[in-house]
């Protein structure tokens, strides 16, 4: 019997504004960087609102240049509901492109593998569907912000 991949349903696009990275340096796990999340916005067919200031991406850059992403931040819908978002992921590209990304330069997003697995928490009754599904994201790193397109796995 042939296996069929589950369909994906578009949920939202996040535009996450970033502050200057804090370089912790080389640790036992790799190059540790903490990138503050300073704001932004999100919008999709069922919800929209703001990315709140106060989160960060606690990332590790491995020896091969692959970044292990661990972002944690809060969203507030236009109806005042709060959503906690933890977005783990992987980002890699050719070494010369990774050097440019880490230096804060613009790189064509099509040349970078940037995938995430968003997990949502909220007490909002109307948004419990966010807590009961698996989501995947496709990201784009820009010099001062990140764009993540999110889909629900049906």
Beta strands, then each sheet from edge to edge (+ up, - down):
strand 1: 8-26
strand 2: 31-43
strand 3: 48-51
strand 4: 55-61
strand 5: 67-77
strand 6: 82-92
strand 7: 113-121
strand 8: 134-141
strand 9: 145-153
sheet 1: 1+ 2- 3+ 5- 4+
sheet 2: 1+ 9- 8+ 7- 6+
end
